[in-house]
C-alpha cells in the first residue's frame, strides 16, 4: 500500500464549559474530522490523504485547530464551511488557505495577540 501523501490532524479535544483555554470540540461530535473524511472521499483522495481525529494540539486559543503535514500548515478557527476550501485549495491545489492560517508568531508561544499574559483565551 502506498504511503499517505498528507495527514490532516483535526483537534477533537473537549474541556469543561468555561475552561480558560476553551477547546476545539465542545460538543464531542468530531464533526470537522468526519466532514474532512467525507470531502476527501468525494474527491477520490481516500488512501492518499488521511484526516485523523487528534487530541489537543496545544493551540487551543486559536481553535478549532487543524494541521496539515508534511506541509506544517496550521489552521485556526476552522468551521464546517471552511473544510471544502481547505480540501480544494490546499490539498488538491497546493495553495494553503491564508485567511485561516495561524501566524507563525502565534504558534507555541506563551503570549500572542490572541492570548493574555497567562495564556488564557481573550
Ligand atoms: S483543544 Fe484543540 S488545540 Fe487544544
Boltz pocket constraint, residues with backbone or C-beta under 6 A from the ligand:
constraints:
  - pocket:
      binder: B
      contacts: [[A, 11], [A, 12], [A, 13], [A, 14], [A, 22], [A, 23], [A, 24], [A, 25], [A, 55], [A, 56], [A, 57], [A, 58], [A, 59], [A, 60], [A, 61], [A, 63], [A, 64], [A, 65]]
      max_distance: 6.0
